[in-house]
Amino acid sequence: MNMLTEGTQIEQVNNLVTVAVADRELTGLQMQEIVCELVQHMRYENAVYFVLDMSKVEFMASDCLGCLVTFLSDLEQMRGRIGLASCRPNVAFLFKVTRLDTAFPLFEDVEEACQELAHASV
């Protein structure tokens, strides 16, 4: 398990990575750090499925979306998927209003997200 700033945790099991984001307010710089870590898992640890646990995030800067979209384009080349779990209303609204919820599916919780992504790989 790796640790990022402010207690954000990343854990990998087989080809699935879960990220428990610990920040209440997520900046673009913090998202860049998370994405850099995810890219490392994708390139060197054969990870292709990613779940971001957003349960603690109350506000997400809009520049976080750019970081995620860039990561998604790399991930799609690997036939991978990413999902967001336990989004608070402000964060879910940001994804829905930008229509990015179609590219980044929103799940009720981490367990559901992991099951859906794992099932999609079958």
Secondary structure, DSSP 8 states (H G I E B T S, - for coil): -EE-GGG-EEEEETTEEEEE---SEE-HHHHHHHHHHHHHHHHHS---EEEEE-TT-SEE-THHHHHHHHHHHHHHHTT-EEEEES--HHHHHHHHHTTGGGTS-EESSHHHHHHHHHHHT-
